[in-house]
Amino acid sequence: MRIVRIELFDLTLPLVEPFIISGGTMHERRSLVVVLHDEDGHRGYGESPPFELPFYSEETTASARFMLQRVLIPRILGTVVESPEAVDAVLRTGVRGNNFARAAMETAAWDLEAHRRNTGLAALLGERLGAPPADAVPCGVALGIPVDRSPDTLKRWIGDAVAAGYRRVKIKVAPGWDEVPVRAAREAMAGTDLPLTVDANGGYEWPEHERALCALDDAGLLYIEQPLHPDELVGHARLAERLKTQVCVDETLRDARAARQIAELGGPLVWNVKVHRVGGLSEVCRIVRVARECGARLWAGTMPESGLGSQAALAAAAMPGFVYPSDLEPSARWFGRNADVIKLTMTADGRMRVPGVPIAALLDAGRFGAAARRVLEVVATPA
């Protein structure tokens, strides 16, 4: 398939309320969307969703836009590519990191193949991994730190989430905000058998905060997600040895190379796989293969992206090996009832359907036009 036109959009979706994690606060979901067009009129969509400030990763919206405009888009425009994996290889050559920027192009290439074959992303992943995708995936809610730091506010949120049917509750924690919210969560979830997890987004230091983390060991948590700095491979391995509660890595899992190191160090074997953080679906396939070898248990995380970007996470979550509820939530949870460019919905029993069609068949053109501003359009010279 020859890529004859590429568009780059700035997509902005206001959040219904601020989302606070240990590193920062988000008031709107601003991301970049790449659209690849082939010479037969097919198109593929991909999203790049880093934050505007580098509190989650080194990449930002501005750095991703620079990489896309100056480096990555020129590499693909006008070229003939055989597969999404071939696009991934071209994007990686001479480029270290910049996973969020590369993921926009790479996932767009997967969606372009899906459009050409009139199928969904999950079906393509299933072919590569030798296993059919699930028809629907269980959803978990991710609750940030309340602005007022009130346990009562958190309890109210959790009560709403339980009533909505989510299959897992996750709350954000940080040094000084851990035992209190966990106790509040347990009170709010009394009488249910829903699993509870906490996510620190790397906010604790090793070994300074070992005692605080060990204090959570008797809380009956399914796992403690990303307690330490992303580069703290040894600390995560040591913490996993000390705790009876499972430790989960998120930001540490940058790619399949990191996955192999985690496994060889005897580190945590619960992995949050975020498609855009690892650089795209080709890298997700590599990570899944490593997980099969070492017995790691997976689930899909989100940033959260728009409904467009969430299609890649939804496809990954449908793969065998993704055994825990994923951070896939209805659009209304983040953006209100009628704002998202692809409306995500959840059944009463907390599941999300896995589409069998490409993104173009799901996209609400009117909402996309209202929320997205095209910042670049480039056309290849005739072959």
Order of alpha helices (4+ residues) and beta strands (2+ residues): beta-beta-beta-alpha-alpha-alpha-alpha-alpha-beta-beta-alpha-beta-alpha-beta-alpha-beta-alpha-beta-alpha-beta-alpha-alpha-beta-alpha-alpha-beta-alpha-beta
